[in-house]
């Protein structure tokens, strides 16, 4: 039985060649369908005859390649031949193959010297062989080996690897550079590979490979016991003669590859935990690795791990700076949606403040004149949640309020329309508590609608505090489509001051996790001066910050104060 190993989008899958003819292409009718627009509808076919398996191109647009060479006619397939269809790589395995199913990986390869095949054709998988455990030749893993062993060679190796990787921020290019440098440090190395720990699965996945001869096998074959021992003990392992080492007697791959000597060392992070593995081997029986070589490789691996980790941190920091810059732009856009100047009207005073818990927030307010300046509209809202998702909903309701109030003068009708429009494109779990208020600036009559928000607090001229609008509070905006809201009407007398606030005020906490509370806000308003909205608003903000006593705010803090002089 033969099979094809397909590597696409970072995953390797197996396709059994059970038919005498297997058509490969993008078309659904193909025996092996490959979803890539670089693969023709019917790209190639694999046929079986008495002599074995052949592959033939079917007039594809990008051609069919076997082991890096474009084929012009039927071509015999041998065990472990590599087939390339556009960007998709396949590997042919006959019944004489090892039968080991490959694991998913993302290949990153480096071109070996003298090889004419493109780098993108390299397909390598990880195969772990079971073997007998026995005594090991190890080097204590301090990250850089024993410093008193061949210090000149170590210094040279560390400098070479540092120079090769200096300034590299492309993580995919660092590993091939690392292998190139190792081949210079160890001139008798025939094969080398680097495995990195997957952040999700925790498994060691091959990320780069290099070999001196283009005909060498691309499969990363390691001893399961050796790998486990090395990772658990954080220890480098050396085999002087792998072909005669008892630890590899059960390893078919070692025999097939005629490996004479090998070294395997961990790449330790700053925290001292294995973040990767470097494995090198040689087939030269006269240049076997020695204990000093293992210690040198430990030193180089320690520096390589440090360089790779620094590059990862630099990439993370760069991405963070980019995100911060984008958040600054988003904050500027959101601030631009708030009124830059509050209305000015004889006998009235208006104040508003907006402090977000994050770069952007979900609180909202607006204030603008209606009917040629005879009335003023005040809108105030608090989107469920905070941060970017809430800010997007905040921007939408701001647009909806402006559009509705341009054509609708009745507060009840406006509330209904605002709710219907928000429900039409609602985001699950993102509702808005909302207050809409229209004031006749001449008579002082205020009409208010409240959707799930706290009633507004009014300081009367005698210093008493009342909560107005509680009887007309409806469901939040964006919850129930077609909900009918009620409104309340009251005349604001000269000297009275009104306060609308979000729960970022009442639920502000101090270091002891005590809440600011509505009672404290009520007492603060009672002690304030009626008719001076600006002064009262600043007093409230200062008192909230004083109460928090340095504890970071956990919600957006927004207040609006208005009053009649």
C-alpha positions as CSV (number, residue, x, y, z in Angstrom):
1,X,0.0,0.0,0.0
2,X,1.2,3.5,-0.8
3,X,0.1,6.9,0.5
4,X,0.6,10.6,0.0
5,X,1.4,12.9,2.9
6,X,-0.2,16.4,2.2
7,X,1.2,19.5,3.9
8,X,-1.2,22.4,3.6
9,X,-1.9,25.4,5.9
10,X,0.5,24.0,8.5
11,X,-1.1,20.6,8.8
12,X,0.0,17.2,7.5
13,X,-2.6,14.7,6.5
14,X,-2.4,11.2,4.9
15,X,-4.2,10.0,1.8
16,X,-4.2,6.3,1.0
17,X,-3.6,5.5,-2.7
18,X,-6.2,2.7,-3.0
19,X,-7.2,3.1,-6.6
20,X,-5.3,2.5,-9.8
21,X,-5.7,6.1,-10.7
22,X,-5.9,9.1,-8.3
23,X,-6.7,12.5,-9.8
24,X,-5.5,15.5,-7.7
25,X,-6.8,19.0,-8.2
26,X,-9.2,21.7,-7.0
27,X,-12.4,20.3,-8.6
28,X,-14.7,18.5,-6.2
29,X,-14.8,15.4,-8.5
30,X,-11.1,14.8,-8.0
31,X,-10.1,11.8,-5.9
32,X,-7.9,14.1,-3.8
33,X,-9.3,17.6,-3.6
34,X,-6.9,20.4,-2.7
35,X,-8.5,23.8,-1.8
36,X,-6.0,26.2,-3.3
37,X,-6.5,28.7,-6.2
38,X,-2.9,28.0,-7.3
39,X,-3.8,24.3,-8.0
40,X,-5.6,23.6,-11.3
41,X,-9.1,22.0,-11.4
42,X,-7.5,18.8,-12.5
43,X,-3.8,19.3,-11.8
44,X,-2.1,15.9,-11.8
45,X,-2.8,12.2,-11.4
46,X,-1.0,9.3,-9.8
47,X,-1.4,5.9,-11.5
48,X,-0.4,2.4,-10.6
49,X,0.9,-0.3,-12.9
50,X,2.9,-3.5,-12.5
51,X,6.2,-1.6,-12.0
52,X,4.9,0.8,-9.3
53,X,3.4,4.3,-9.1
54,X,3.8,7.1,-11.6
55,X,2.8,10.8,-11.4
56,X,1.7,12.8,-14.5
57,X,0.8,16.5,-15.0
58,X,-2.6,17.0,-16.5
59,X,-1.9,20.3,-18.2
60,X,-1.9,22.4,-15.1
61,X,-1.2,26.1,-15.1
62,X,1.7,26.0,-12.5
63,X,3.2,22.6,-13.4
64,X,4.0,19.6,-11.3
65,X,7.4,19.2,-9.7
66,X,9.1,16.0,-8.3
67,X,12.1,16.6,-6.0
68,X,12.3,20.2,-7.3
69,X,12.3,19.3,-11.0
70,X,9.3,20.0,-13.3
71,X,8.1,16.9,-14.9
72,X,7.1,16.7,-18.6
73,X,5.6,13.2,-18.7
74,X,4.8,10.2,-16.6
75,X,7.4,10.0,-13.9
76,X,8.1,7.1,-11.6
77,X,7.7,7.7,-7.9
78,X,10.1,6.4,-5.4
79,X,9.7,6.2,-1.6
80,X,9.8,9.6,0.0
81,X,9.8,11.6,-3.2
82,X,8.5,15.1,-2.8
83,X,5.7,16.4,-5.1
84,X,4.9,20.1,-5.4
85,X,1.6,21.3,-6.9
86,X,1.6,25.1,-6.8
87,X,2.2,26.0,-3.1
88,X,1.1,22.6,-1.9
89,X,3.7,20.0,-0.9
90,X,3.1,16.2,-1.0
91,X,5.3,13.3,0.0
92,X,5.0,9.8,-1.6
93,X,5.5,6.8,0.7
94,X,5.4,3.3,-0.5
95,X,4.7,0.1,1.4
96,X,8.4,-0.1,2.2
97,X,8.3,3.2,4.1
98,X,8.5,3.5,7.8
99,X,4.7,3.8,8.2
100,X,5.0,6.6,10.7
101,X,2.2,9.1,10.4
102,X,3.6,12.7,10.5
103,X,2.4,15.3,13.0
104,X,1.2,18.8,12.0
105,X,3.9,21.4,11.7
106,X,4.8,24.7,10.1
107,X,7.9,24.2,8.0
108,X,10.7,26.7,8.0
109,X,13.8,25.5,6.2
110,X,17.2,26.6,5.2
111,X,18.8,25.8,1.9
112,X,21.8,23.4,2.2
113,X,24.9,24.3,0.3
114,X,25.0,23.1,-3.2
115,X,21.3,22.4,-3.4
116,X,19.4,23.6,-6.4
117,X,15.9,23.0,-5.0
118,X,13.8,26.0,-3.9
119,X,13.5,26.4,-0.1
120,X,9.7,26.2,-0.3
121,X,10.0,22.5,-1.4
122,X,11.4,21.3,1.9
123,X,8.9,19.1,3.7
124,X,9.9,17.7,7.0
125,X,8.1,15.9,9.8
126,X,8.9,14.7,13.2
127,X,9.2,10.9,13.9
128,X,9.9,9.7,17.4
129,X,11.3,6.2,17.7
130,X,10.9,4.0,20.8
131,X,14.2,2.8,22.1
132,X,15.8,1.1,25.1
133,X,17.0,3.4,27.9
134,X,20.5,3.0,29.2
135,X,23.3,5.1,30.5
136,X,23.8,8.5,28.9
137,X,26.6,10.9,28.2
138,X,25.4,14.3,29.3
139,X,26.5,17.8,30.1
140,X,25.0,19.7,33.0
141,X,22.6,22.2,31.5
142,X,23.3,25.6,33.1
143,X,22.4,27.2,29.8
144,X,26.0,27.7,28.7
145,X,27.7,24.4,29.8
146,X,30.8,24.3,31.9
147,X,32.5,27.7,31.5
148,X,36.0,26.3,32.3
149,X,35.9,23.9,29.3
150,X,37.5,25.2,26.1
151,X,36.6,28.8,26.9
152,X,38.2,30.2,23.7
153,X,36.0,28.0,21.5
154,X,32.9,28.8,23.5
155,X,33.6,32.5,23.3
156,X,34.1,32.3,19.6
157,X,30.9,30.2,19.1
158,X,28.8,32.6,21.3
159,X,30.2,35.6,19.4
160,X,29.4,34.0,16.0
161,X,25.9,33.1,16.9
162,X,25.3,36.5,18.4
163,X,26.7,38.2,15.3
164,X,24.5,36.1,13.0
165,X,21.3,36.7,14.9
166,X,22.0,40.4,16.0
167,X,19.2,42.7,15.0
168,X,16.9,39.9,13.6
169,X,13.2,40.5,14.3
170,X,11.8,38.1,11.7
171,X,11.3,35.0,13.9
172,X,11.1,32.7,10.8
173,X,14.5,33.8,9.5
174,X,16.3,33.5,12.9
175,X,16.2,29.6,13.0
176,X,17.8,29.1,9.5
177,X,20.5,31.6,10.4
178,X,21.1,29.7,13.6
179,X,21.6,26.4,11.7
180,X,23.9,28.1,9.2
181,X,26.1,29.3,12.0
182,X,26.1,25.9,13.7
183,X,27.4,24.3,10.5
184,X,30.3,26.8,10.6
185,X,31.1,26.1,14.2
186,X,30.8,22.3,13.7
187,X,32.2,21.7,10.1
188,X,31.6,17.9,10.3
189,X,27.8,18.2,11.0
190,X,25.8,16.6,8.2
191,X,22.3,17.3,9.5
192,X,20.8,19.8,11.9
193,X,17.3,20.7,13.1
194,X,15.7,23.1,15.5
195,X,12.4,22.2,17.3
196,X,10.4,24.8,19.3
197,X,7.8,24.3,21.9
198,X,4.2,25.0,20.7
199,X,2.5,27.5,23.0
200,X,-0.8,25.6,22.8
201,X,0.0,21.9,22.8
202,X,3.3,22.1,24.7
203,X,4.9,19.7,22.1
204,X,8.2,20.2,20.4
205,X,7.5,21.0,16.7
206,X,10.3,21.1,14.0
207,X,10.7,24.6,12.7
208,X,13.9,24.5,10.7
209,X,16.2,21.9,9.2
210,X,19.5,21.9,7.3
211,X,21.6,19.2,5.6
212,X,24.7,19.2,3.5
213,X,23.4,16.9,0.8
214,X,20.2,17.6,-1.1
215,X,19.4,13.9,-1.3
216,X,19.2,13.5,2.5
217,X,15.9,12.6,4.1
218,X,13.9,15.5,5.4
219,X,12.3,13.7,8.3
220,X,13.4,14.8,11.7
221,X,13.9,11.4,13.5
222,X,14.7,11.5,17.2
223,X,14.7,9.0,20.0
224,X,11.6,9.4,22.2
225,X,13.5,8.4,25.3
226,X,16.4,10.7,24.6
227,X,14.1,13.7,23.9
228,X,12.1,13.0,27.1
229,X,15.3,12.6,29.2
230,X,16.8,15.8,27.8
231,X,13.6,17.9,28.5
232,X,13.0,16.5,32.0
233,X,16.6,16.8,33.1
234,X,17.4,19.9,31.0
235,X,20.5,18.1,29.9
236,X,22.5,17.8,26.7
237,X,22.9,14.3,25.3
238,X,25.8,12.9,23.3
239,X,26.1,9.6,21.4
240,X,29.7,8.9,20.2
241,X,28.5,6.2,17.8
242,X,24.7,6.1,17.3
243,X,24.9,2.9,15.2
244,X,26.3,0.9,18.0
245,X,24.7,2.8,20.9
246,X,22.4,0.5,23.0
247,X,19.9,3.4,23.3
248,X,19.2,3.3,19.6
249,X,19.2,-0.5,19.0
250,X,15.4,-0.4,18.5
251,X,15.5,2.7,16.3
252,X,15.0,1.7,12.6
253,X,15.5,5.3,11.5
254,X,19.0,5.6,13.0
255,X,20.0,2.5,11.0
256,X,18.4,3.8,7.8
257,X,20.1,7.2,8.1
258,X,23.5,5.6,9.0
259,X,24.0,8.2,11.7
260,X,27.4,7.7,13.3
261,X,27.3,10.4,16.0
262,X,24.7,12.8,17.3
263,X,24.2,15.6,19.9
264,X,20.8,16.9,21.2
265,X,20.7,19.9,23.6
266,X,17.8,22.0,25.0
267,X,17.3,25.7,24.4
268,X,16.6,27.1,27.8
269,X,14.6,30.3,28.3
270,X,15.6,33.0,30.8
271,X,13.4,31.3,33.3
272,X,15.4,28.1,32.8
273,X,12.7,26.1,31.1
274,X,13.1,24.3,27.7
275,X,11.8,26.4,24.9
276,X,13.3,24.4,22.1
277,X,15.7,21.7,21.0
278,X,18.8,21.7,18.8
279,X,19.8,18.3,17.3
280,X,22.8,17.7,15.0
281,X,24.3,14.5,13.7
282,X,27.0,13.3,11.4
283,X,27.5,10.2,9.2
284,X,31.3,10.5,9.2
285,X,32.8,7.6,11.2
286,X,36.1,9.5,11.5
287,X,34.7,12.8,12.9
288,X,32.5,11.7,15.8
289,X,31.4,14.2,18.4
290,X,33.3,14.4,21.6
291,X,32.3,15.6,25.1
292,X,33.9,19.0,24.4
293,X,31.7,19.4,21.3
294,X,28.6,18.8,23.5
295,X,29.7,21.4,26.0
296,X,30.4,23.8,23.1
297,X,26.9,23.2,21.6
298,X,25.4,23.8,25.1
299,X,27.0,27.2,25.2
300,X,25.9,28.1,21.7
301,X,22.4,26.9,22.3
302,X,22.2,29.0,25.5
303,X,23.1,32.2,23.5
304,X,20.8,31.2,20.6
305,X,17.9,30.7,23.0
306,X,18.6,34.2,24.5
307,X,18.7,35.8,21.1
308,X,15.5,34.1,20.0
309,X,13.7,35.1,23.2
310,X,14.9,38.7,22.9
311,X,13.6,38.8,19.3
312,X,10.2,37.4,20.4
313,X,10.1,40.1,23.1
314,X,11.0,42.8,20.6
315,X,8.3,41.6,18.2
316,X,5.8,41.6,21.1
317,X,6.9,45.1,22.1
318,X,6.6,46.4,18.6
319,X,3.1,45.0,18.2
320,X,2.2,46.5,21.5
321,X,3.4,49.9,20.4
322,X,1.4,49.6,17.2
323,X,-1.7,48.6,19.2
324,X,-1.2,51.6,21.6
325,X,-0.9,53.9,18.6
326,X,-4.1,52.6,17.2
327,X,-5.8,53.0,20.5
328,X,-4.6,56.6,20.7
329,X,-6.2,57.2,17.3
330,X,-9.4,55.5,18.4
331,X,-9.5,57.6,21.5
332,X,-9.1,60.8,19.4
333,X,-11.9,59.6,17.1
334,X,-14.2,58.9,20.1
335,X,-13.4,62.3,21.8
336,X,-14.2,64.0,18.5
337,X,-17.8,62.5,18.6
338,X,-18.5,64.3,21.9
339,X,-19.5,67.9,21.9
340,X,-16.4,70.3,21.9
341,X,-18.5,73.0,23.4
342,X,-21.7,72.9,25.4
343,X,-24.7,75.1,24.6
344,X,-24.7,78.7,25.8
345,X,-28.1,80.2,26.9
346,X,-29.0,83.2,29.1
347,X,-29.9,82.1,32.6
348,X,-28.6,78.5,32.1
349,X,-25.4,76.8,32.9
350,X,-24.2,73.4,31.5
351,X,-21.2,71.2,32.5
352,X,-20.1,67.7,31.4
353,X,-17.1,65.5,32.1
354,X,-16.0,62.2,30.6
355,X,-13.2,59.9,32.0
356,X,-12.7,56.5,30.5
357,X,-11.4,53.5,32.5
358,X,-9.5,52.4,29.4
359,X,-8.3,54.2,26.3
360,X,-11.8,54.2,24.9
361,X,-15.1,53.8,26.7
362,X,-18.8,53.2,26.4
363,X,-20.2,56.3,28.1
364,X,-21.9,58.9,26.0
365,X,-23.3,62.4,26.2
366,X,-24.4,65.1,23.9
367,X,-26.0,68.6,24.1
368,X,-27.3,70.8,21.3
369,X,-29.9,73.5,20.7
370,X,-33.2,72.9,19.0
371,X,-35.9,75.1,17.4
372,X,-33.5,77.9,16.6
373,X,-32.1,78.1,20.1
374,X,-35.5,78.0,22.0
375,X,-34.8,74.5,23.4
376,X,-31.9,72.4,24.3
377,X,-31.5,68.6,23.9
378,X,-29.5,66.7,26.4
379,X,-28.6,63.0,25.7
380,X,-26.8,60.8,28.2
381,X,-26.0,57.0,28.0
382,X,-24.0,54.2,29.4
383,X,-23.2,51.2,27.2
384,X,-23.0,47.8,28.9
385,X,-19.3,46.9,29.2
386,X,-16.3,49.0,28.5
387,X,-13.3,49.3,26.1
388,X,-13.4,48.9,22.3
389,X,-16.7,46.9,22.0
390,X,-18.6,49.5,24.1
391,X,-17.0,52.4,22.3
392,X,-18.4,51.1,18.9
393,X,-21.9,50.9,20.3
394,X,-21.4,54.4,21.8
395,X,-20.5,55.8,18.4
396,X,-23.6,54.2,16.9
397,X,-26.1,55.5,19.4
398,X,-24.5,59.0,19.1
399,X,-25.3,58.9,15.4
400,X,-28.8,57.6,15.9
401,X,-29.7,60.3,18.5
402,X,-28.4,63.1,16.2
403,X,-30.4,61.8,13.2
404,X,-33.6,61.2,15.2
405,X,-33.6,64.6,17.0
406,X,-33.1,66.4,13.8
407,X,-36.6,65.4,12.6
408,X,-38.5,64.4,15.8
409,X,-39.4,67.0,18.4
410,X,-41.5,64.9,20.7
411,X,-39.4,63.1,23.4
412,X,-41.6,60.0,23.7
413,X,-41.6,59.5,19.9
414,X,-37.8,60.1,19.8
415,X,-37.1,57.5,22.5
416,X,-39.2,54.9,20.6
417,X,-37.4,55.6,17.4
418,X,-33.9,55.5,18.9
419,X,-34.7,52.2,20.5
420,X,-36.1,50.7,17.3
421,X,-33.0,51.7,15.3
422,X,-30.6,50.3,17.9
423,X,-32.6,47.1,18.1
424,X,-32.5,46.8,14.3
425,X,-28.7,46.2,14.4
426,X,-28.3,45.2,18.0
427,X,-25.2,43.4,19.2
428,X,-26.0,40.6,21.7
429,X,-25.3,41.7,25.3
430,X,-24.6,45.3,24.3
431,X,-27.5,47.4,25.6
432,X,-27.5,51.1,26.6
433,X,-29.0,52.7,29.6
434,X,-30.1,56.1,28.4
435,X,-31.6,59.5,29.3
436,X,-33.1,61.9,26.8
437,X,-34.1,65.4,28.0
438,X,-35.5,68.4,26.2
439,X,-35.7,71.8,28.0
440,X,-37.7,74.9,27.0
441,X,-35.1,77.5,27.9
442,X,-37.6,80.3,28.3
443,X,-40.2,78.5,30.5
444,X,-37.8,76.0,32.1
445,X,-40.1,73.1,31.3
446,X,-38.1,69.8,31.1
447,X,-39.4,66.7,29.4
448,X,-37.4,63.5,30.2
449,X,-37.4,59.9,29.1
450,X,-35.3,57.3,30.9
451,X,-34.3,53.8,29.5
452,X,-32.9,51.7,32.3
453,X,-30.8,54.5,33.7
454,X,-30.8,56.0,37.2
455,X,-33.3,58.9,37.7
456,X,-31.7,62.4,37.6
457,X,-31.0,64.1,40.9
458,X,-32.3,67.6,41.4
459,X,-31.1,70.0,44.1
460,X,-33.9,72.4,44.9
461,X,-33.4,75.9,46.2
462,X,-33.9,74.9,49.8
463,X,-31.0,72.4,49.5
464,X,-33.2,69.3,49.5
465,X,-32.5,66.5,46.9
466,X,-35.1,64.7,44.9
467,X,-34.8,61.9,42.3
468,X,-36.9,62.7,39.3
469,X,-38.1,60.4,36.5
470,X,-38.2,57.1,38.5
471,X,-41.8,56.5,37.6
472,X,-41.1,56.5,33.8
473,X,-38.0,54.4,33.8
474,X,-38.2,51.8,30.9
475,X,-36.0,49.0,29.7
476,X,-32.6,49.9,28.3
477,X,-32.2,50.8,24.7
478,X,-31.5,47.9,22.3
479,X,-33.3,45.2,24.5
480,X,-36.9,45.0,23.3
481,X,-37.8,46.1,19.8
482,X,-41.1,48.1,19.7
483,X,-41.0,49.0,23.4
484,X,-43.1,52.1,24.2
485,X,-41.5,54.6,26.5
486,X,-43.1,57.1,28.9
487,X,-42.0,60.6,29.7
488,X,-42.1,62.9,32.7
489,X,-42.4,66.7,32.8
490,X,-41.2,69.2,35.4
491,X,-40.4,72.9,35.4
492,X,-36.8,73.7,36.6
493,X,-37.0,76.7,38.8
494,X,-34.3,79.3,39.0
495,X,-31.5,78.2,41.4
496,X,-32.2,74.5,40.9
497,X,-29.4,72.2,39.6
498,X,-29.7,68.7,38.0
499,X,-27.2,65.9,37.9
500,X,-27.0,62.9,35.6
501,X,-24.3,60.4,36.2
502,X,-23.2,56.9,35.3
503,X,-22.5,54.0,37.7
504,X,-18.8,54.7,37.4
505,X,-19.5,57.4,39.9
506,X,-21.7,55.6,42.4
507,X,-19.7,52.4,42.1
508,X,-16.2,54.0,42.3
509,X,-14.1,52.0,44.9
510,X,-11.3,52.9,47.3
511,X,-8.4,50.7,48.2
512,X,-10.6,49.0,50.8
513,X,-13.1,48.1,48.1
514,X,-15.8,50.4,49.6
515,X,-18.3,51.9,47.1
516,X,-18.7,55.7,46.7
517,X,-22.4,55.2,46.8
518,X,-25.4,57.4,46.0
519,X,-25.8,58.6,49.6
520,X,-22.4,60.3,49.5
521,X,-23.3,62.0,46.1
522,X,-26.6,63.1,47.6
523,X,-24.9,64.7,50.6
524,X,-22.3,66.4,48.4
525,X,-25.1,67.9,46.3
526,X,-26.9,69.1,49.4
527,X,-23.9,71.0,50.5
528,X,-23.3,72.6,47.1
529,X,-24.4,75.9,45.7
530,X,-27.6,75.9,43.7
531,X,-27.5,77.2,40.1
532,X,-23.8,76.8,39.7
533,X,-23.5,73.7,37.5
534,X,-19.8,74.1,36.6
535,X,-18.7,74.4,40.3
536,X,-20.9,71.5,41.4
537,X,-19.6,69.3,38.6
538,X,-16.0,69.9,39.5
539,X,-16.7,69.3,43.2
540,X,-18.3,65.9,42.4
541,X,-15.3,64.8,40.2
542,X,-12.7,65.9,42.8
543,X,-14.6,64.1,45.6
544,X,-14.8,60.8,43.6
545,X,-11.0,60.9,42.9
546,X,-10.3,61.8,46.6
547,X,-12.5,58.8,47.7
548,X,-10.7,56.4,45.3
549,X,-7.4,57.5,46.9
550,X,-5.3,56.3,43.9
551,X,-7.2,53.1,43.1
552,X,-7.5,52.7,39.3
553,X,-11.1,53.3,38.2
554,X,-12.9,50.1,37.1
555,X,-15.6,51.8,35.0
556,X,-16.1,54.9,32.9
557,X,-16.9,58.0,35.0
558,X,-19.2,60.5,33.2
559,X,-21.4,63.2,34.7
560,X,-23.6,66.0,33.3
561,X,-24.7,68.9,35.4
562,X,-27.1,71.7,34.3
563,X,-29.1,74.3,36.1
564,X,-31.0,77.5,36.0
565,X,-29.3,80.5,37.5
